[in-house]
């Protein structure tokens, strides 16, 4: 079995009756979500761009007709938390870019969603929008359950594959170059070379 959920769609900030250690884990998660959201809002209000990554909403209306959807009906990603949903509406045009990390050299399929603020969103769409699973075989690793030592398989899948990191950096680089060409010009040739620009 995997981790026990600490929240669901009816209790987005946390399930009632958790064990003390689960409540502590939940409190830390909620605090980190608030802090991350505040950082994104500050960056965006100052004219910058931000992204938030989380799994897609497996229990969304669009997905409920898919196989195994009934098993996911309680799924509660960040996008369900009211403050995150508000930021998504106000800064990201209510749009998520979804892709599969296996299309970016990951051993896991790992469906992923990115919320990107409006100024960088077109680069995120063009970079990630077509990265869907086209694997005609079983993925070599799965991101649920436990391994033979009792460790959660999802822990190893938490690291982004290098190709994903390059695309993320490239989205920010292209946005910065578009806005301030003199600041990201010849003085930044090392970064440009690394990104193949």
C-alpha atoms as one frame of an Amber mdcrd trajectory, in Angstrom:
protein
   0.000   0.000   0.000   1.042   3.573  -0.582   0.827   6.593   1.705  -2.479
   7.176   3.442  -4.086  10.376   2.100  -4.133  13.272   4.558  -6.771  15.235
   2.636  -9.556  14.588   0.156 -11.874  16.645  -2.033 -14.308  17.237   0.826
 -11.527  18.117   3.290  -8.968  19.936   1.170  -7.050  21.337   4.147  -6.969
  18.012   5.956  -8.980  14.995   7.046 -10.421  14.979  10.570  -9.233  12.454
  13.139  -5.649  12.066  11.940  -2.962  10.599  14.150  -0.724  13.283  15.753
   2.205  12.489  13.419  -0.125  12.681  10.392  -1.515  16.008  11.596   2.027
  17.333  11.946   2.830  16.188   8.406  -0.364  17.846   7.151   0.423  21.109
   8.984   3.886  21.209   7.414   2.407  20.545   3.965  -0.192  23.289   4.361
   2.429  25.758   5.628   4.746  24.983   2.693   1.844  25.408   0.263   1.015
  28.825   1.758   4.651  29.915   1.665   5.122  28.744  -1.933   1.946  30.502
  -2.992   2.995  33.729  -1.248   6.374  33.585  -3.036   4.670  33.051  -6.400
   2.232  35.907  -5.745   5.063  38.267  -4.731   7.093  37.415  -7.812   4.059
  37.815 -10.066   2.943  41.098  -8.470   6.458  42.442  -9.034   6.287  41.681
 -12.755   7.994  38.294 -12.660   6.798  34.832 -13.648   6.227  31.710 -11.594
   5.276  28.062 -11.964   3.680  25.507  -9.674   3.995  21.745 -10.281   1.744
  19.009  -8.952   0.009  15.899 -10.280  -2.988  16.452 -12.553  -6.422  16.275
 -10.981  -7.212  12.572 -11.383 -10.750  13.068 -10.086 -11.691  15.971 -12.363
 -14.925  15.685 -14.349 -12.907  15.156 -17.524 -11.160  12.113 -16.046 -13.964
  10.374 -14.194 -14.950   8.358 -17.283 -11.465   6.831 -17.599 -10.536   3.342
 -16.394  -9.755   3.160 -12.667 -11.179   6.668 -12.128 -13.405   5.354  -9.341
 -10.257   4.595  -7.350  -9.205   8.248  -7.643 -12.471   9.974  -6.728 -10.983
  11.396  -3.500  -7.759  12.601  -5.145  -6.956  16.122  -3.955  -3.988  17.793
  -5.655  -2.896  21.364  -4.915  -5.273  22.640  -7.603  -8.241  21.855  -5.300
  -6.998  24.078  -2.459  -8.980  27.354  -2.639  -5.987  29.724  -2.419  -4.154
  27.827  -5.177  -7.294  27.750  -7.323  -7.624  31.540  -6.851  -4.021  32.065
  -7.963  -4.603  29.785 -10.931  -7.593  31.887 -11.984  -6.017  35.291 -11.409
  -2.458  34.723 -12.671  -2.555  31.635 -14.896  -5.758  32.086 -16.919  -7.144
  28.993 -15.150  -4.934  26.876 -17.391  -2.791  23.862 -16.539  -0.279  22.313
 -18.924  -0.268  18.544 -18.516   2.417  16.129 -19.686   4.038  12.777 -18.875
   7.578  12.708 -17.532   8.374   9.486 -19.424   8.361  11.667 -22.566  11.287
  13.514 -20.960  13.490  10.464 -20.277  12.014   9.480 -16.908  11.729   5.774
 -16.065   8.266   6.589 -14.700   5.218   7.685 -16.645   4.449  10.220 -13.886
   1.664  12.451 -15.239   2.409  16.040 -14.230   0.643  19.408 -14.382   2.232
  22.852 -14.470   0.503  26.107 -13.624   2.441  28.927 -15.258   1.743  32.641
 -14.927   0.476  34.313 -18.054   3.783  35.837 -19.186   5.627  32.507 -19.392
   2.657  30.296 -20.173   3.083  30.182 -23.950   6.613  28.853 -23.575   5.413
  26.226 -21.110   2.650  25.181 -23.500   4.987  24.912 -26.465   7.674  23.086
 -24.462   5.512  20.625 -22.537   2.131  20.456 -24.256   3.118  17.672 -26.645
   5.070  15.599 -24.106   2.607  12.744 -23.677   3.299   9.075 -23.114   3.914
   7.230 -26.355   5.510   4.240 -24.681   4.474   0.978 -26.263   5.756  -1.027
 -23.347   5.387  -1.228 -19.606   7.276   1.524 -17.794  10.355   0.153 -16.071
   9.399   1.662 -12.700   6.195   2.638 -10.919   5.718   5.568  -8.538   3.340
   3.891  -6.094   3.610   1.165  -3.497   6.814   0.203  -1.667  10.051  -1.438
  -2.684  11.491  -4.608  -1.125  13.078  -2.522   1.665   9.762  -0.898   2.576
  10.594   2.516   1.072   7.916   4.359  -0.893   8.518   4.053  -4.652   7.271
   7.605  -5.113  10.368   9.014  -3.346  12.699   8.126  -6.218  10.225   9.541
  -8.737  10.230  12.950  -7.009  13.394  14.087  -8.807  12.733  15.758 -12.147
  14.449  14.122 -15.126  17.270  16.226 -16.648  15.301  16.885 -19.857  12.467
  18.377 -17.810  14.895  20.620 -15.907  16.347  21.868 -19.191  12.917  22.734
 -20.559  11.897  24.518 -17.357  15.102  26.575 -17.394  14.626  27.303 -21.091
  11.101  28.666 -20.489  12.418  31.133 -17.909  15.446  31.983 -20.037  13.346
  32.773 -23.110  10.946  34.883 -21.037  13.826  36.850 -19.499  15.520  37.341
 -22.865  12.275  38.574 -24.380  11.753  41.121 -21.607  15.315  42.334 -21.001
  17.532  41.428 -23.943  20.462  43.426 -22.606  20.396  41.557 -19.290  20.399
  38.125 -20.863  22.638  38.867 -23.808  26.301  38.268 -24.372  27.065  38.499
 -20.665  25.135  35.264 -20.153  26.668  33.157 -22.908  27.351  30.283 -20.463
  23.661  29.879 -19.668  22.726  30.313 -23.311  25.228  27.625 -24.361  23.965
  25.240 -21.709  20.420  25.653 -23.008  21.519  25.324 -26.626  20.527  28.883
 -27.481
